[in-house]
Amino acid sequence: MASVQSWLKPDLRDRPGLMKLNDELHDLRLDAGLPSARTIRNRIGKDAQEYWIVNHQAVLNTFQRPDLPRWGRLELIVAVLSEDAGHSDAEREVSRFKNLWKQAFDETVAQASVQPPAEAAASHDETKDSAQPHEGQPEQGIGDDHQQTEQDPSADSEAPVDADQASARINYAEESLKGLIINAAQALWDDKDALRIFLGVVRRGEGFVRLADAVAERRPANATFYGVKSREFEVEPSPARHELVSLRRFLHEHRIKRQWSFTNLETQTGVSSDDWIRWYTRDELPRRQAVVAFSHVAHLGLEDHVLLLGLWEAAHEALQAQRHFEALPARISFDEAWLMRDATTPRLWALAGVAAEEQHAYGPDLATGTAPAFVVAGPPGSGRSTALVNVARALLAASTRVVLAAPKASPLRELDGQHGVVACFVREDIGSDELEAVLASASPEEPVVVVIDDVEALHKCDAGGLLKGLVQHGFEEGTALVVGCCEDKLPFGFGWLEETKKAHRGLLLSPQEQSTGDVIGIRIGHSIAGQPITLGRGWLHLGDGELLPVVVPG
């Protein structure tokens, strides 16, 4: 068995951006089990001409050379290592490295702009890639000749500083555009009519004729081999990207099986080829009538027909939910939201958020449901503490007594001293006796609700058994529990906090992981998890199996 080796890191102390990129890359290889360069090469694989896409020496250079690696090569290596390391979202890991690479690129451009001409020229000579193809097989292909400018900001160093820096950035954009052209040619290869039209447009651009001629003669291999898999010219990915990819894959498999071009699809379904091409190349949902027509002319069996429509419905539902989410008001105060509640809201109703369309306030009734509990979860900066303050203020406004617990700095502490606040615990432990004393007067007629922020700090507190009882016997004893927790520190798998999951309701603020939905009794999809963290935007579940997009007042 080959021994596992730890590779030496280059000396990059004078280039902190590149050093961070290199350190993260070495750490990712460590997480993947320190695979060898040949193992990484084999995992990346070969192109359509049976050439190694990245040879093992190029892999070593990416880790060990003190210059900026090509993004196309780095992207492939990161994608493979992320999968081997068991990361749940390899695409997100690739995006993270893309941001690090961009920072290192900007650093390279900035340093090149202040280098003396002779030194810049020497740097240009030193950074040429000397990796040789493995076993005589070439690693380069269409478009490789144009990749050098992507990582060589010091080229043409005799030019003025500003022109040099602008040239590097323009070249990077040009290489990104070439990567997009190759990606599109690869996707349209099976439809010669669409490919011909597309390449005709490409040839109108000065400098792209040779590239268009080359990809017209033979199908490109993996486009990331030829250059960066650019995202600079793409629109924002659809919130239903996962569902749309599944739907597109299903349609593609059946289209290729029947050897239909997009022109054939127009003839068969009555839907224009332009529409089919647009749906294939953009994150757009086809019309339902087009999907039904496809199923009919393809003579799909009942099982495949149901699956196709199910994929369409899932994508449509995700898009609708996101539209509601985007329609939420930018900001709303607690007083404004309080006026939007039903006039007949019960005493233990807690304000959680405001929905977009009808501008109506929503929240749980802690006196009903499967358990008298409610969970607020979200990453830092999502507005979790503000949501808990709203819950407490709503209960106090309805003359319900409240016990506060904030073991860490929290705006919840600012409510201490207000009428109706029985106690406020600020230590990272709550004694069973002291909590029992403040809850002694609770009854169904005069309930008391405990509201806790940063509950992960109290999951082993002395009053854990009593807090568990608040949920188990709250309906009979007139108690309820509302807790807030940072998403990456969810301690709900054990101890007294496990009881709160029995309520099957809560508020998720900018959830980053699908598993977060488990704490409020619902499984969230790819379209909801992993979106950018947005203050005060969340998904409310009131135990009915539906997620409602809401804005948190504050």
NORRAFEN-V818905 format. One record per run of one state. SS is the DSSP state (alpha for helix, beta for strand, coil for the rest). FROM is the first residue (numbers start at 0). TO is the last residue. If there is no record, write none. Layout:
{{SS/FROM/TO} {SS/FROM/TO}}
This chain:
{{coil/0/14} {alpha/15/30} {coil/31/35} {alpha/36/43} {coil/44/44} {beta/45/45} {coil/46/50} {beta/51/51} {coil/52/54} {alpha/55/63} {coil/64/69} {alpha/70/83} {coil/84/88} {alpha/89/112} {coil/113/115} {alpha/116/125} {coil/126/132} {alpha/133/135} {coil/136/142} {alpha/143/145} {coil/146/146} {alpha/147/150} {coil/151/159} {alpha/160/186} {coil/187/190} {alpha/191/201} {coil/202/207} {alpha/208/216} {coil/217/221} {alpha/222/225} {coil/226/239} {alpha/240/256} {coil/257/260} {alpha/261/268} {coil/269/271} {alpha/272/280} {coil/281/286} {alpha/287/296} {coil/297/300} {alpha/301/325} {coil/326/332} {alpha/333/337} {coil/338/347} {beta/348/348} {coil/349/351} {beta/352/353} {coil/354/359} {beta/360/361} {coil/362/363} {beta/364/364} {coil/365/371} {beta/372/377} {coil/378/382} {alpha/383/396} {coil/397/399} {beta/400/405} {coil/406/409} {alpha/410/414} {coil/415/419} {beta/420/424} {coil/425/430} {alpha/431/438} {coil/439/446} {beta/447/452} {coil/453/453} {alpha/454/457} {coil/458/462} {alpha/463/471} {coil/472/472} {alpha/473/476} {coil/477/477} {beta/478/485} {alpha/486/488} {coil/489/494} {alpha/495/502} {coil/503/504} {beta/505/508} {coil/509/512} {alpha/513/519} {coil/520/535} {beta/536/540} {coil/541/545} {beta/546/550} {coil/551/553}}
